[in-house]
């Protein structure tokens, strides 16, 4: 790409005329000097024999030549670092735009670049096909430049890896054999596994020109892994640019976004990856909720953490202390060696379980592992069972003591036979038994079968109908090796072999380490909940296939949001690692009680530049995004020309004697003053305040009027009958408010929620109509933002039935309401309670009828039943952000021009209409006064305390 280009290069031919201008200027004498007429002065001049020069001085001619050259160059429109991605006029323009995570930092310049290419196609009258690689659907149907521009402005970067091959397939299907003129690929600079397939398919389109336009993707950095080790959290990052050393700061944040710890992430010159160790105490590291690279606001530079990243506190108990001189025979030796890298281990202070076990329970571990403990002290059973029921995980290993324990042990997941099965015994094998394949459910699903593990002895389980469901691992003959039972929110797990290598060689295999790691990881990170009957968390979840709804999602700039959009629930199954996709964007899936983190990039990912080697014979033109690097030289050249013109004028004035009457000192002072004032003459004038009325914009008068007067507003549905009835209904309510209260509302206002300002109105009435067009997602988002900021929307299905659940029997309007509310973050709802503020803000009401009386008025649930996770709970001074009814309020309020009711009530009853008006008054007063009326119930107590 050249450093300099001209918008009008033909103008440069004017430089050929510079020699002619030079010749003319040299032959043109200066202007004659004017003198006063006194005859003696004329004679004195004549006697001096001073001749007028026939040519101008060479330096003045050179000055004027420079002035002419500056004007010619300025008119030619020189541009530094111009964009070289011009388009070909032989076919449609195809724009393939990466709107992925690494495109977020320069998204504005990316849009500007695409917009200029669309403008080029518009001038050439070419159709435009635009497709975004990270969108869930790839719509590439060619259309006009204006429709492509609208699609471009509506696009946003996504926290996803681009799907370029699918985008090119969509382009090929949309073009249907038409050969494109130019394919412009606005790349984020980071390669993907399907780049080869993308370029092969692009070559198959046979474009006349392929432009690769890249931004600042060489600065892309992503966090790819985080491991909570015994001493610190080890973070792994990858970068795209590898030429120079680079040091970045990675922060560990809690759930409120506060930085708890940080570390330097140092990339060596030429290195693609780097690691950092964030040192912090165990308890503080368990509070880490997110990792983020300082100064890199992308989804790739953020790494979400869940319970799986938290280190578990595990208590180890053994029935026999063993001999320290023979550590390989200790019951807990192999367990502690297997878990030490993954958990913080707690050992009892003494051998007396009646005192050591309660002491361990006070520390609230995530899991307790018992190695060959048959009987526990009687007083410890109840607190241990309570701990398990609240979410604890008990892992037991068999041994001689457990084999001899009573069969009714409540801390065993299955019924055990007395005694053990040994090689050579009454219930013996002909040879040691290997492990069978792990079932496709449970925490061990997906693990390879250990071929070298052999079992010589085990405790047997009595056959029961549900034994297969409780078996997570078994031997080759089908007998259980690991069984389980869920107890409320907790779980009991039993290994039917011992924890040391006397019964089997399982404890000295790598399979043993992985099995224990998975079991401990399944345990609740924070231990059991503090109260019995607490909400189930990850520890209590069944290890089989689990479906988790989206809880918090990651945006392209690395922030967590409650907007889940079209994200689908995430299915977790043992042995399968989910990946981020348009259906499952990165974020947290689950609920406040427990969630799973889904990050953008899998562990071990490396960032590499886009490879276009598979482009074949296509000629690839590389260019950068427009914006900061391209700038015009025209203003500078015109400024230089103006300066030269002023300097020439001063010289001509001086040569013609304009300053001759001034004293010598005055001439020097005047010259210096003019030179000093020259920059101020050239500087842009200060912006002056416009006269009153000149700074107004269209619609300002209307905005001021609506700010000054309260107006009732309704949503324009596009159906004339519905909108007319809404206007008449709000007009009737406005007149009733004027007659019965001190509030005097202005005329009702119909709102286009997709573009009108909503913040002027305390409440918006929305009549639901299934036959009206479905509002766009952008319009629904504006309503959501309006409610978050304290506004209230009154939804009226006008069908007497308002079913808020998804069951059958709902009307068409109710189903439409459900579709709208599915995209809004609404709080939990309940029918208006008898003691709600709405029932007494102005009138004392027990119901809220409209044209019908069959539907309750749904409001936000009160604090005792409110979901604290809702973002709408505390806005609007305690006012519910949403009201839902099916009683057709507008139909009861509507009046014609004569003030007569438009529609009858059902059943016909004028008192019902009166109560409908009163319901409207209470709603309006509630909107305007907030929780003022609720506070009045405390007035007697306050007055009593004040002694009045």
Buried (B, 14 or more C-beta within 10 A) or exposed (E): BEEEBBEEEEBBEBEEEBEEBBEEBBEEEBEEEEEEEEEEEEEEEEEEEEEEEEEBEEEBBEBBBBBBBBBBBBBBBBBBBBBBBBBBBBBBBBBBBBBBBBBBBBBEBBBBBBBBBBEBBBEBEBBBBBBBBBBBEBEBBBBBBEBBBEBBEEBBBBBBBBBBBBBBBBBBEBBEEBEBBBBBBBBBBBBBEBBBBBBBBBBEBEBBBBBBBBBBBBBBBBBBBBBBEEEBBBBBBBBBBBEEEBEBBBBBBEEEEEEBBBBEBBBEEEEBBBEBEBEBEBEBBBBBBBBBBEEBBBBBBBBBBBBEBBBBBBBBBBBBEBEEEEEEEBBBBBBBBBBEEBBBBBEBEEEEBEBBBBEBBEEBBBBBBBBBBBBBEEEBBEEBBBBBBBBBBBBBBBBBBBBEBEEEBEBBBBBBEEBBBBBEEEEEBEEBBBBBEBBBBBBBBBBEBBEEBBBBBBBBBEEEEEBEBBBBBBBBEEBBBBBBBBBBBBBBBBBBBBBBBBBBBBBBBEBBBBBBBBBBBBBBBBBBBEEEEBEBBBBBBEBBEBEBEBBBBBBBBBBBEBBBEEBBBBEBBBEEEBEBBBEBBBBBBBBEBBBBBBBBBEEEBEBBBBEBEBBEEBEBBBBBBBBEEBEBBBEBBBEBBBBBBBBBEBBBEBBBEEBEEEEEEEBEEBBEEBEEEBEEEEEEEEEEEEEEEEEEEEEEEEEEEBEEEBBBBBBBBEBEEBBEBBBBBBBBBBBBBEEEBEBEBEEBBBBEBEEBEBEBBBBBBBBBBBEBEEBEEEBBBBBBEBBBEBBBBBBBBBBBBBBBEEEEEBBEBBBBBBBBBEBBBBBEBBBBEEEBBBBBBBBEBEBBBBBBBEBBBBBBBBEEEBBEBBBBBEBBEBBBBBBBBBBBBBBBBBBEEEEEBBBBBBEEEEEBBBBBBBBBBBBBBBBBBBEBBBEEEEEEEEEEEEEE
